[in-house]
Structures are given as C-alpha cells and as structure tokens.
Amino acid sequence: MCTTGLRVVNDKSECNPKSELCVTTKDHKLVALPIGPWMRSNMINGQWKGGDSGLMDIPLEEVDLETLQHVHEYLDHYSSEEPQQLPMPMRPRLKDCPQVSDWDRDFLWNRMLVQGDEKQHEPLLKTALAANCLAIDSLRDLCCAMLADMFRGKSTRRILDMFGIEGEINPQEIAEVEAQYPWMRPQESGEDVVAPMCLES
C-alpha cells in the first residue's frame, strides 16, 4: 500500500510545522500527515492553521489507522490531478464507467474489498464513513457508488446475506446501521445521502 508521507509519531514535536499536521486516530495513534494531499479534505482544510499546523492535533474519532492509510493512499494518488466526477445517476456498472480510472478500480476491488470478496467489505464501509467525516467528497462518492454497484440486481435477501444479517431486518437494526454509518441516514428531503449515486436498472 502506498502511504508516501504518512508517519506514526510519538509526539507532536516530531511533526514538521511547515509541511505536516498531526491527527489522532480512533485507535489512539498520533499520525503526521503531509499538508498538500490532505487539503482535499474540507474538514482538515478548515482546521489548518498555516505555519502552526505542526502544533495542531486534530482528533479523528471515527477513523482508525488502517482506514486513515486507505484514505491517504487515495489522496496521495490524486495529489497532482483531479479525480473525475462520477455521473449521477450512474447507468453503467462501475467497472464499465469511463470516469472510473484503472487506479480507482484497483483501489475499490483490491483495497476496499478483502480479496475482492463483496462479503468482506468492512474496509469499504469504514473508508466511506471516514470520507464523509473528513469531507472528502470525491472519495465518499466513489465508495458510495461501489456500494450501490454491489447492491445492484440483488434481492433484499442477498443483500442481507452480504451483511451477515439472518432473518428480516427490524427498525432497531436499521437505526443501529444508521448510527454506525450516518451518511446512509435519510435526510429531511427524504433522500439518502447516497441517493445521487444510486444506479439505475
């Protein structure tokens, strides 16, 4: 995994204030991040304090170190180019979408799914949640498009099986999923956050 510039440190003083900022992950790791790629995060960008960046310690309460590495890999790749905006709604399958690069496909199927197995999708869900918390719109949209693609053409039973849910899902279980992944919660307009990325049949 490419993680150019991401470093786990012991103290904020190890951060270079001219080129790095520090964050604390969900699993209590202090990490020095290169400022450049991370300015794509609207949340990080909004908290950055210029030359004092190395003295900051931004808590990332919803993002563990492994997920942060996935996010950094994406940001590092797109540090010198803009990711293409995905069409909404997306009519072709994700693998056939011309706006999805070969790098994106490798990232989704070989990083976000364990051994390409749709049932082992925890990295994808965690990365979607992290992208939402960090306000990295392009990564959030890519992950949500992948989820929509995984659901496409499947019955409710097959989708429940994919998430290891036996029997019918009840309102309490729906509430628990929405609490864990708030970007899936319907908004006041009645549309899901991921609705724009839903795939047409």
Disulfide bonds with the S-S distance in Angstrom:
Cys15-Cys22 1.92
